[in-house]
Amino acid sequence: MKKKILASLLLSTVLVSQTAVLTTVRAETTDEKIAAQDNKISSLTAQQQEAQKQVDQIQGQVSTIQAEQASLQAENEKLQAESKKLEGEITELSKNIVARNASLEKQARSAQTNGAATSYINTIVNSKSITEAISRVAAMSEIVSANNKMLEQQKADKKAISDKQVANNEAINTVIANQQKLADDAQALTTKQAELKVAELNLAAEKATAEGEKASLLEQKAAAEAEARAAAEAEAAYRARQTSQQQSVVASGNTSFSAQVQATSTTDEEDSSYTPAPAPAPARQRPTYSSNASSYPTGECTWGAKTLAPWAGDYWGNGAQWATSAAAAGFRTGSTPQVGAIACWNDGGYGHVAVVTAVSSSTRIQVSESNYGGDRTIGNKRGWFNPTTTSEGYVTYIYPN
């Protein structure tokens, strides 16, 4: 009996021990799985946070570029309106200056012919009485006073037009610089938006739970990454082209009017109708300007014309404004082309300028120019052409003498 009881006790002890071991094993396995799942969730959360951080960073860059674009566009609209207003004021001042010049020159010729002092003496001698002499002298004094006032107004208007031309040129140059920055920003924005798409898809892939959906998102991510690489390559190629074009434009400025005329003459030796026009006389009375083209944006038509015709003004504005500004500065303008003259086209907008290098007739000339047809280097882009039928508007010539 005692043996049976002892055996039972031993068996019970063994069963309890085995049950405890099994329970411990099961508990340890479950805890490990829970811990592993926790680790996986923690890792996934960290990945999501990193992906979200990347999305936020790129989105911030995109927003910055878009804000800069909006700011530049607003500034350009303001500057263009200011330039248009200044252009009108410059045109009106120029008309007044040119009109007064004609009147003053006429009076100067009259004084030289008749003699101002003799006129005063004759006025007094030919008077019938002292009262009449005094009246005549007073009248002549009023004329002299009016002329002096005209001279003072002429001086004031010339100062005003000079100041407005500088302000107008600064506005134009800023607009052109802003337009280049907008073009650069557009390229950068395309790249950043492609990168943002990659980051957003990466975040979506990290958040996906179903393997099928995640695989699809990963495929989209791979395609987006390819697009982002292509956008980055396109931006790099754009910047390389910009650098190369800028170098070519600057290099083309290492020329002169005589070199362009020589090149034109060489290319037209077999043209029997071509007769080189005589070189223009040297410039006479005119304001003193710098001999370089740094006051105009490199690559623009105004920069090309100033490079080939250093006698042109430093702050004459857009191409369409050159004839008006030149007339106000005392240069002759007209409708007859001459070698060495600046051709100024006014289309109601920016206009265009070029330097005449060959003349066959008033409807058949050659020019050297920059920024024609998108080519910003200086050169003969058109060969022989009719200057009166271009899309650039009506043409006026500015003569250097």
C-alpha positions as CSV (number, residue, x, y, z in Angstrom):
1,M,0.0,0.0,0.0
2,K,2.8,2.4,0.9
3,K,4.6,1.6,-2.3
4,K,1.5,2.5,-4.3
5,I,1.0,5.8,-2.5
6,L,4.7,6.6,-3.0
7,A,4.6,5.7,-6.7
8,S,1.5,7.9,-7.2
9,L,3.2,10.8,-5.5
10,L,6.3,10.5,-7.6
11,L,4.2,10.3,-10.8
12,S,2.3,13.4,-9.8
13,T,5.5,15.3,-9.2
14,V,6.8,14.3,-12.6
15,L,3.6,15.4,-14.4
16,V,3.5,18.7,-12.5
17,S,7.1,19.4,-13.4
18,Q,6.6,18.6,-17.1
19,T,3.5,20.8,-17.2
20,A,5.5,23.7,-15.6
21,V,8.3,23.3,-18.2
22,L,5.8,23.2,-21.1
23,T,4.1,26.3,-19.7
24,T,7.4,28.1,-19.4
25,V,8.4,27.2,-23.0
26,R,5.1,28.4,-24.3
27,A,5.4,31.7,-22.4
28,E,8.9,32.3,-23.5
29,T,8.0,31.7,-27.2
30,T,5.0,34.1,-27.1
31,D,7.1,36.8,-25.4
32,E,9.8,36.5,-28.0
33,K,7.2,36.8,-30.8
34,I,5.6,39.8,-29.1
35,A,9.0,41.4,-28.6
36,A,9.9,40.7,-32.2
37,Q,6.7,42.3,-33.4
38,D,7.3,45.3,-31.2
39,N,10.8,45.6,-32.7
40,K,9.3,45.4,-36.2
41,I,6.6,48.0,-35.4
42,S,9.3,50.3,-33.8
43,S,11.5,49.9,-36.8
44,L,8.7,50.6,-39.2
45,T,7.6,53.7,-37.2
46,A,11.2,55.0,-37.4
47,Q,11.3,54.4,-41.1
48,Q,7.9,56.2,-41.5
49,Q,9.2,59.2,-39.5
50,E,12.4,59.4,-41.6
51,A,10.3,59.2,-44.8
52,Q,8.0,61.8,-43.5
53,K,10.9,64.0,-42.6
54,Q,12.3,63.7,-46.2
55,V,8.8,64.6,-47.6
56,D,8.5,67.6,-45.4
57,Q,12.1,68.8,-46.2
58,I,11.5,68.5,-50.0
59,Q,8.1,70.1,-49.7
60,G,9.7,73.0,-47.9
61,Q,12.2,73.4,-50.8
62,V,9.4,73.3,-53.3
63,S,7.4,75.9,-51.4
64,T,10.5,78.2,-51.2
65,I,11.0,78.0,-54.9
66,Q,7.3,78.6,-55.7
67,A,7.3,81.6,-53.3
68,E,10.4,83.0,-55.0
69,Q,8.8,82.6,-58.4
70,A,5.7,84.4,-57.3
71,S,7.8,87.2,-55.8
72,L,9.9,87.6,-58.9
73,Q,6.9,87.5,-61.2
74,A,5.2,90.3,-59.1
75,E,8.4,92.3,-59.1
76,N,8.7,91.9,-62.9
77,E,5.1,93.1,-63.4
78,K,5.8,96.2,-61.2
79,L,9.1,97.0,-62.9
80,Q,7.6,96.5,-66.4
81,A,4.8,99.0,-65.5
82,E,7.4,101.4,-64.1
83,S,9.5,101.0,-67.3
84,K,6.4,101.7,-69.5
85,K,5.6,104.9,-67.5
86,L,9.3,106.0,-67.7
87,E,9.3,105.3,-71.5
88,G,6.3,107.6,-72.0
89,E,7.9,110.4,-69.9
90,I,11.2,110.0,-71.8
91,T,9.4,110.2,-75.1
92,E,7.6,113.4,-74.1
93,L,10.8,115.0,-72.7
94,S,12.7,114.0,-75.9
95,K,10.1,115.7,-78.1
96,N,10.3,118.9,-76.1
97,I,14.1,118.9,-76.2
98,V,14.3,118.3,-79.9
99,A,11.7,121.1,-80.5
100,R,13.6,123.6,-78.4
101,N,16.9,122.6,-80.1
102,A,15.4,123.6,-83.4
103,S,14.1,126.9,-82.0
104,L,17.4,127.8,-80.3
105,E,19.5,126.9,-83.3
106,K,17.3,129.1,-85.5
107,Q,17.7,132.0,-83.1
108,A,21.4,131.4,-82.8
109,R,21.8,131.6,-86.6
110,S,19.7,134.8,-86.7
111,A,21.8,136.4,-84.0
112,Q,25.0,135.5,-85.9
113,T,23.6,136.9,-89.1
114,N,22.1,140.2,-87.8
115,G,24.3,140.7,-84.7
116,A,22.6,141.1,-81.4
117,A,24.5,144.3,-80.4
118,T,23.6,145.9,-83.8
119,S,20.0,145.0,-83.3
120,Y,19.9,146.8,-80.0
121,I,21.6,149.9,-81.4
122,N,19.2,150.0,-84.5
123,T,16.3,149.6,-82.2
124,I,17.2,152.7,-80.2
125,V,18.4,154.8,-83.2
126,N,15.3,154.1,-85.2
127,S,12.9,155.0,-82.4
128,K,10.9,158.2,-82.8
129,S,11.0,159.0,-79.2
130,I,12.6,158.0,-75.9
131,T,9.4,156.4,-74.8
132,E,9.3,154.3,-78.0
133,A,13.0,153.3,-77.6
134,I,12.4,152.3,-74.0
135,S,9.3,150.3,-75.1
136,R,11.3,148.5,-77.9
137,V,14.3,147.7,-75.6
138,A,11.8,146.3,-73.0
139,A,10.3,144.1,-75.6
140,M,13.7,142.8,-76.7
141,S,14.6,142.2,-73.1
142,E,11.5,140.1,-72.7
143,I,12.5,138.1,-75.7
144,V,16.0,137.6,-74.3
145,S,14.5,136.6,-70.9
146,A,12.2,134.1,-72.7
147,N,15.2,132.6,-74.4
148,N,17.1,132.3,-71.1
149,K,14.1,130.6,-69.6
150,M,14.0,128.3,-72.6
151,L,17.6,127.4,-72.1
152,E,17.1,126.8,-68.4
153,Q,14.1,124.5,-69.2
154,Q,16.2,122.7,-71.8
155,K,18.9,122.1,-69.2
156,A,16.4,120.9,-66.6
157,D,14.7,118.5,-69.1
158,K,18.0,117.1,-70.2
159,K,18.9,116.4,-66.6
160,A,15.4,114.8,-66.1
161,I,15.6,112.6,-69.1
162,S,19.1,111.4,-68.1
163,D,17.9,110.4,-64.6
164,K,14.8,108.7,-66.1
165,Q,16.9,106.8,-68.6
166,V,19.1,105.4,-65.8
167,A,16.1,104.4,-63.8
168,N,14.5,102.8,-66.8
169,N,17.6,100.9,-67.7
170,E,17.9,99.6,-64.1
171,A,14.3,98.4,-64.3
172,I,14.8,96.7,-67.6
173,N,18.0,95.0,-66.5
174,T,16.4,93.7,-63.3
175,V,13.4,92.3,-65.3
176,I,15.8,90.4,-67.6
177,A,17.8,89.1,-64.6
178,N,14.6,88.0,-62.9
179,Q,13.4,86.2,-66.1
180,Q,16.6,84.2,-66.1
181,K,16.2,83.4,-62.4
182,L,12.6,82.3,-63.1
183,A,13.9,80.0,-65.9
184,D,16.5,78.5,-63.5
185,D,13.9,78.1,-60.8
186,A,11.6,76.3,-63.2
187,Q,14.3,73.7,-63.8
188,A,15.0,73.3,-60.1
189,L,11.3,73.0,-59.3
190,T,10.9,70.2,-61.8
191,T,13.7,68.3,-60.1
192,K,12.4,68.9,-56.6
193,Q,8.9,67.9,-57.5
194,A,10.2,64.6,-58.9
195,E,12.1,64.1,-55.7
196,L,9.0,64.9,-53.7
197,K,7.1,62.2,-55.6
198,V,9.7,59.7,-54.8
199,A,9.7,60.6,-51.1
200,E,5.9,60.5,-50.9
201,L,5.7,57.1,-52.6
202,N,8.5,55.8,-50.3
203,L,6.4,56.9,-47.3
204,A,3.3,55.2,-48.7
205,A,5.3,52.0,-49.3
206,E,6.5,52.1,-45.7
207,K,3.0,52.5,-44.4
208,A,1.5,49.7,-46.6
209,T,0.6,46.5,-44.8
210,A,-0.4,44.2,-47.6
211,E,2.5,42.8,-49.6
212,G,0.7,43.1,-52.9
213,E,0.0,46.8,-52.3
214,K,3.5,47.4,-51.1
215,A,5.0,45.7,-54.2
216,S,2.8,48.0,-56.4
217,L,4.0,51.0,-54.5
218,L,7.6,50.0,-54.8
219,E,7.2,49.7,-58.6
220,Q,5.7,53.2,-58.7
221,K,8.6,54.4,-56.5
222,A,11.2,52.8,-58.9
223,A,9.5,54.6,-61.8
224,A,9.4,57.9,-59.9
225,E,13.1,57.5,-59.0
226,A,13.8,57.0,-62.7
227,E,11.9,60.2,-63.4
228,A,13.7,62.1,-60.7
229,R,17.1,61.0,-62.1
230,A,15.9,62.1,-65.6
231,A,14.8,65.5,-64.1
232,A,18.1,65.9,-62.4
233,E,20.0,65.0,-65.6
234,A,17.8,67.5,-67.5
235,E,18.5,70.2,-65.0
236,A,22.3,69.5,-65.2
237,A,22.2,69.6,-69.0
238,Y,20.2,72.8,-68.9
239,R,22.8,74.5,-66.6
240,A,25.6,73.2,-68.8
241,R,23.9,74.6,-71.9
242,Q,23.4,77.9,-70.1
243,T,27.1,78.1,-69.1
244,S,28.2,77.2,-72.6
245,Q,25.8,79.7,-74.3
246,Q,26.9,82.4,-71.8
247,Q,30.6,81.7,-72.7
248,S,29.8,81.9,-76.4
249,V,27.9,85.1,-76.0
250,V,30.7,86.8,-74.0
251,A,33.3,85.5,-76.5
252,S,31.3,87.0,-79.4
253,G,31.6,90.4,-77.8
254,N,35.4,90.4,-78.5
255,T,34.8,91.9,-81.9
256,S,34.4,95.3,-83.5
257,F,32.3,97.1,-86.1
258,S,35.1,97.1,-88.6
259,A,35.6,93.3,-88.2
260,Q,31.8,92.8,-88.8
261,V,31.9,95.0,-91.9
262,Q,34.9,93.1,-93.2
263,A,33.2,89.7,-92.7
264,T,30.1,91.1,-94.5
265,S,32.2,92.3,-97.4
266,T,34.0,89.0,-97.7
267,T,30.8,87.0,-97.9
268,D,29.3,89.2,-100.6
269,E,32.2,89.5,-103.1
270,E,30.2,87.6,-105.7
271,D,27.1,89.9,-105.3
272,S,27.3,92.3,-108.2
273,S,24.5,94.5,-106.8
274,Y,26.3,95.2,-103.6
275,T,28.1,98.5,-103.2
276,P,29.7,99.2,-99.9
277,A,28.6,102.5,-98.4
278,P,31.2,105.0,-97.4
279,A,32.2,104.9,-93.7
280,P,30.3,107.5,-91.7
281,A,32.0,110.7,-90.5
282,P,33.2,110.6,-86.9
283,A,30.7,111.6,-84.2
284,R,30.6,115.4,-83.5
285,Q,28.8,117.2,-80.7
286,R,27.3,114.6,-78.3
287,P,27.3,113.6,-74.7
288,T,30.3,111.6,-73.4
289,Y,29.5,107.9,-72.9
290,S,31.6,104.9,-71.7
291,S,33.0,102.8,-74.5
292,N,31.9,99.4,-73.1
293,A,28.5,97.7,-73.1
294,S,28.3,96.9,-69.4
295,S,25.2,99.1,-68.8
296,Y,23.2,96.6,-70.9
297,P,22.5,92.9,-70.1
298,T,25.0,90.6,-71.9
299,G,23.4,88.8,-74.8
300,E,20.6,91.3,-75.4
301,C,20.3,93.2,-78.7
302,T,21.2,96.5,-76.9
303,W,24.4,94.9,-75.6
304,G,25.3,93.8,-79.1
305,A,24.6,97.2,-80.6
306,K,26.6,99.1,-77.9
307,T,29.5,96.7,-78.4
308,L,29.7,97.4,-82.1
309,A,28.8,101.1,-81.8
310,P,30.5,102.4,-78.6
311,W,29.3,105.9,-79.4
312,A,25.7,104.9,-78.5
313,G,24.3,105.9,-75.1
314,D,24.7,104.0,-71.9
315,Y,21.1,104.2,-70.7
316,W,18.9,104.3,-73.8
317,G,16.5,101.6,-72.5
318,N,14.9,98.8,-74.6
319,G,15.6,98.7,-78.3
320,A,12.3,100.4,-79.1
321,Q,13.4,103.4,-77.1
322,W,16.8,104.0,-78.7
323,A,15.7,106.3,-81.5
324,T,13.9,108.6,-79.0
325,S,16.8,108.6,-76.5
326,A,19.3,109.3,-79.3
327,A,17.3,112.2,-80.7
328,A,17.1,113.8,-77.2
329,A,20.9,113.4,-76.9
330,G,21.4,115.3,-80.1
331,F,22.0,112.5,-82.6
332,R,20.5,112.6,-86.1
333,T,17.8,110.1,-86.9
334,G,16.2,109.2,-90.2
335,S,14.8,106.6,-92.5
336,T,17.8,106.1,-94.8
337,P,20.2,103.2,-94.0
338,Q,23.9,103.9,-93.7
339,V,26.8,101.7,-92.9
340,G,27.7,102.3,-89.3
341,A,24.2,103.5,-88.3
342,I,22.1,101.8,-85.7
343,A,18.8,100.3,-87.0
344,C,16.1,100.7,-84.3
345,W,12.9,98.8,-84.7
346,N,9.8,99.8,-82.6
347,D,7.1,97.1,-82.5
348,G,5.2,98.7,-79.6
349,G,7.0,96.4,-77.1
350,Y,10.7,95.8,-76.4
351,G,11.7,96.4,-80.1
352,H,15.2,95.6,-81.5
353,V,18.4,97.2,-82.5
354,A,21.3,96.2,-84.8
355,V,24.3,97.9,-86.5
356,V,24.2,98.3,-90.3
357,T,27.2,96.6,-92.0
358,A,26.2,96.8,-95.7
359,V,23.6,98.7,-97.8
360,S,22.4,97.8,-101.2
361,S,19.2,100.0,-101.1
362,S,16.7,101.2,-98.5
363,T,15.0,97.8,-98.7
364,R,18.1,95.6,-98.8
365,I,20.7,95.8,-96.0
366,Q,22.8,93.6,-93.8
367,V,23.4,94.0,-90.0
368,S,25.3,92.5,-87.2
369,E,23.2,91.9,-84.1
370,S,22.7,89.8,-81.0
371,N,19.6,88.1,-79.6
372,Y,18.0,87.5,-83.0
373,G,16.1,84.2,-83.3
374,G,17.2,83.2,-79.9
375,D,20.9,83.4,-80.8
376,R,22.5,85.8,-78.2
377,T,26.0,85.9,-79.8
378,I,27.0,88.9,-82.0
379,G,27.0,88.2,-85.8
380,N,25.3,88.5,-89.2
381,K,22.2,86.3,-88.7
382,R,20.1,87.3,-91.7
383,G,22.3,88.2,-94.6
384,W,20.5,90.5,-97.0
385,F,17.0,91.4,-95.9
386,N,14.3,94.1,-96.1
387,P,14.4,96.2,-92.9
388,T,10.9,97.7,-93.6
389,T,9.0,94.4,-93.6
390,T,10.2,92.6,-90.4
391,S,8.0,91.6,-87.5
392,E,10.0,93.9,-85.3
393,G,8.1,97.0,-86.3
394,Y,9.0,100.2,-88.2
395,V,12.6,101.1,-88.5
396,T,14.5,104.3,-87.7
397,Y,18.2,104.8,-88.1
398,I,20.5,106.5,-85.6
399,Y,23.6,108.2,-87.2
400,P,26.9,108.5,-85.3
401,N,27.6,112.0,-86.6
